[in-house]
């Protein structure tokens, strides 16, 4: 769907986003030629801060090696102003199941210290979503990862995988699943779209006692879907 893809890129560039997060399945089979085309496509997105994680299709046929060549680390931490984005590769070579792994919990926890707005990006679903069929697409260690992120007070989790846009609010943590901007593999009556997430900080000064002050930081967060025709649909709004 080249025309839809082109219009989506133009739409994204028109927003001048601070950060673009892409949650995987850049390719169909992880082949080198596919990655070359993907790199050219992503380079057209006019945002200097891009966070990418591979999907299960990208890790097929040792495709994760091409991912590393073109996009560097499959696991990454990005601090952009007062926002921290951690990207984790949940794919396993030639398997559809997702897995983050206990060996990664320590550095993820360390990356989320501080009071930034905290974003965790991965490919596989962290919680079940409607229209996904049998729920074998959820991380095999989803419970432990949810507990980890909840303990780190993560604000936002970004997932991909089934091309079904959806939002859950769990313990004041938004779990936002992406659709697709260019694939024809959509389910039911869903259509191509991408998520626009707007997070605005509002800090209020609170008096604790005589001469003592502290800051109470809230984030106003809005999640909208942008469609190929340019229309926008607000799907979630919360304060955290």
C-alpha positions as CSV (number, residue, x, y, z in Angstrom):
1,X,0.0,0.0,0.0
2,X,2.5,2.6,-1.1
3,X,0.1,5.5,-1.4
4,X,-1.2,5.0,2.1
5,X,2.3,4.6,3.5
6,X,3.4,7.9,1.7
7,X,0.4,9.8,3.1
8,X,1.1,8.4,6.6
9,X,4.8,9.6,6.5
10,X,3.6,13.0,5.3
11,X,1.1,13.1,8.2
12,X,3.8,12.2,10.8
13,X,6.2,14.8,9.4
14,X,3.5,17.4,9.5
15,X,3.2,16.8,13.3
16,X,6.9,17.5,13.9
17,X,7.0,14.9,16.7
18,X,9.6,15.0,19.4
19,X,10.0,11.2,19.4
20,X,8.9,8.4,17.0
21,X,8.6,4.9,18.4
22,X,8.3,1.9,16.1
23,X,7.4,-1.3,17.8
24,X,8.5,-3.9,15.2
25,X,7.6,-6.1,12.3
26,X,9.4,-3.9,9.9
27,X,9.9,-6.8,7.5
28,X,8.0,-10.0,6.5
29,X,10.9,-12.5,6.7
30,X,13.9,-10.6,8.0
31,X,15.8,-10.7,4.7
32,X,18.5,-8.2,3.9
33,X,16.7,-6.7,0.9
34,X,13.6,-6.1,3.0
35,X,15.7,-4.3,5.6
36,X,17.2,-2.1,2.9
37,X,13.7,-1.0,1.8
38,X,12.7,-0.4,5.5
39,X,15.7,1.7,6.2
40,X,14.9,4.0,3.2
41,X,11.3,4.3,4.4
42,X,12.1,5.1,8.0
43,X,14.7,7.7,6.9
44,X,11.9,9.6,5.3
45,X,10.4,10.3,8.8
46,X,11.7,13.7,9.8
47,X,12.4,13.1,13.5
48,X,15.9,12.9,14.9
49,X,14.7,10.9,17.9
50,X,13.6,7.5,16.7
51,X,13.3,4.4,18.9
52,X,12.9,1.0,17.2
53,X,12.5,-2.5,18.5
54,X,12.4,-5.6,16.3
55,X,9.3,-7.8,16.0
56,X,9.1,-11.6,15.5
57,X,9.1,-11.2,11.7
58,X,12.2,-9.1,11.9
59,X,14.1,-11.8,13.8
60,X,13.3,-14.5,11.3
61,X,16.2,-16.0,9.3
62,X,18.7,-14.3,11.6
63,X,17.2,-11.0,10.5
64,X,18.0,-9.5,13.9
65,X,21.6,-9.2,12.7
66,X,20.5,-6.9,9.9
67,X,18.5,-4.9,12.5
68,X,21.6,-4.4,14.6
69,X,23.6,-3.3,11.5
70,X,21.0,-0.7,10.5
71,X,19.4,0.4,13.8
72,X,22.1,-0.4,16.3
73,X,20.9,-2.0,19.6
74,X,17.9,-4.2,20.0
75,X,17.8,-3.1,23.7
76,X,18.2,0.6,24.3
77,X,17.7,3.5,26.7
78,X,16.9,7.0,25.5
79,X,16.7,10.1,27.7
80,X,15.2,13.0,25.9
81,X,14.6,16.0,28.1
82,X,12.3,14.8,30.9
83,X,11.3,11.6,29.1
84,X,13.0,8.2,29.4
85,X,12.2,5.6,26.7
86,X,13.4,2.0,27.1
87,X,13.2,-0.3,24.1
88,X,13.4,-4.1,24.6
89,X,13.6,-6.8,22.0
90,X,10.8,-9.3,23.0
91,X,11.3,-11.5,19.9
92,X,13.0,-14.9,19.7
93,X,14.6,-16.1,16.4
94,X,12.0,-18.0,14.3
95,X,9.4,-18.1,17.1
96,X,6.2,-16.2,17.3
97,X,6.2,-16.1,21.1
98,X,7.5,-13.1,22.9
99,X,9.9,-13.1,25.9
100,X,11.8,-10.3,27.7
101,X,13.7,-12.5,30.1
102,X,14.8,-12.2,33.7
103,X,18.3,-11.4,32.6
104,X,17.0,-8.0,31.4
105,X,14.9,-7.0,34.4
106,X,17.9,-5.5,36.3
107,X,19.0,-3.0,33.6
108,X,15.4,-2.1,32.8
109,X,14.8,-1.3,36.5
110,X,18.0,0.8,36.6
111,X,17.0,2.7,33.4
112,X,13.7,3.8,35.0
113,X,15.1,5.4,38.1
114,X,14.3,9.1,38.5
115,X,11.1,11.1,38.0
116,X,11.0,11.3,34.2
117,X,7.9,10.4,32.1
118,X,8.7,6.7,31.6
119,X,8.0,4.8,28.4
120,X,8.6,1.1,27.8
121,X,8.5,-0.1,24.1
122,X,8.4,-3.7,23.0
123,X,6.8,-5.7,20.2
124,X,4.6,-8.3,21.8
125,X,1.4,-7.7,23.7
126,X,1.8,-7.2,27.4
127,X,-1.9,-7.9,28.1
128,X,-4.6,-9.5,25.9
129,X,-6.5,-7.3,23.5
130,X,-9.8,-7.8,21.7
131,X,-9.9,-9.4,18.2
132,X,-6.5,-11.1,18.7
133,X,-7.9,-14.6,18.7
134,X,-6.1,-17.2,20.9
135,X,-3.9,-15.2,23.3
136,X,-0.6,-16.9,22.4
137,X,0.8,-13.5,21.4
138,X,1.1,-12.2,25.0
139,X,4.6,-12.3,26.5
140,X,5.4,-15.7,28.1
141,X,6.7,-13.7,31.1
142,X,4.0,-11.0,30.9
143,X,3.1,-11.2,34.6
144,X,6.7,-10.6,35.8
145,X,7.2,-7.8,33.3
146,X,4.0,-6.1,34.4
147,X,5.1,-6.3,38.0
148,X,8.5,-4.8,37.1
149,X,7.0,-1.9,35.1
150,X,4.4,-1.2,37.8
151,X,7.1,-1.1,40.4
152,X,9.1,1.3,38.3
153,X,6.1,3.5,38.0
154,X,6.2,3.4,34.2
155,X,3.6,5.7,32.6
156,X,3.3,4.3,29.1
157,X,3.9,0.9,27.5
158,X,3.9,0.7,23.7
159,X,3.3,-2.6,21.9
160,X,2.7,-3.8,18.4
161,X,2.4,-7.3,16.9
162,X,-1.3,-8.0,15.8
163,X,-2.0,-4.7,14.1
164,X,-4.9,-4.0,16.4
165,X,-5.0,-0.5,17.9
166,X,-6.1,-0.6,21.6
167,X,-5.6,1.1,24.9
168,X,-5.7,-0.3,28.5
169,X,-5.3,1.7,31.7
170,X,-3.7,-0.6,34.3
171,X,-2.8,1.0,37.7
172,X,-2.6,4.4,36.0
173,X,-0.2,2.9,33.4
174,X,-1.4,3.2,29.8
175,X,-0.7,0.1,27.7
176,X,-1.1,1.3,24.1
177,X,-1.1,-1.2,21.2
178,X,-0.3,0.0,17.7
179,X,-2.1,-0.7,14.5
180,X,-0.2,-0.5,11.2
181,X,0.4,2.4,8.9
182,X,1.0,0.4,5.7
183,X,0.2,-3.3,6.0
184,X,-3.0,-4.7,4.5
185,X,-3.1,-7.3,7.3
186,X,-5.8,-5.6,9.4
187,X,-8.4,-7.5,11.5
188,X,-12.1,-7.1,11.5
189,X,-13.1,-3.5,10.8
190,X,-9.9,-2.0,11.9
191,X,-8.0,0.1,9.3
192,X,-4.5,1.5,9.0
193,X,-3.6,4.1,11.6
194,X,-0.9,5.2,14.0
195,X,-1.0,6.5,17.5
196,X,-0.4,10.1,18.5
197,X,0.5,10.4,22.1
198,X,0.7,13.8,23.7
199,X,2.1,14.1,27.2
200,X,2.3,17.5,29.0
201,X,3.8,18.1,32.4
202,X,2.1,20.3,34.9
203,X,4.0,20.8,38.2
204,X,2.4,22.3,41.2
205,X,4.1,23.6,44.3
206,X,2.9,22.2,47.6
207,X,3.8,23.5,51.0
208,X,4.8,20.8,53.5
209,X,5.5,23.1,56.4
210,X,7.1,26.4,57.3
211,X,9.7,27.2,54.7
212,X,9.4,23.8,53.1
213,X,8.2,23.2,49.6
214,X,7.9,20.3,47.3
215,X,6.8,19.8,43.7
216,X,3.9,17.6,42.8
217,X,4.4,16.5,39.2
218,X,1.4,15.4,37.1
219,X,1.3,14.4,33.4
220,X,-1.7,15.1,31.2
221,X,-1.7,12.3,28.6
222,X,-3.8,12.1,25.5
223,X,-3.9,9.1,23.0
224,X,-5.3,9.6,19.6
225,X,-5.4,7.6,16.4
226,X,-4.5,9.2,13.1
227,X,-6.0,7.6,9.9
228,X,-4.9,7.8,6.3
229,X,-7.6,10.3,5.4
230,X,-6.1,12.6,8.1
231,X,-8.9,12.3,10.6
232,X,-8.1,12.0,14.2
233,X,-9.9,10.1,17.0
234,X,-9.3,10.7,20.7
235,X,-9.3,7.3,22.4
236,X,-7.9,8.0,25.9
237,X,-7.2,10.9,28.1
238,X,-5.9,10.8,31.7
239,X,-3.8,12.5,34.3
240,X,-1.0,10.5,36.0
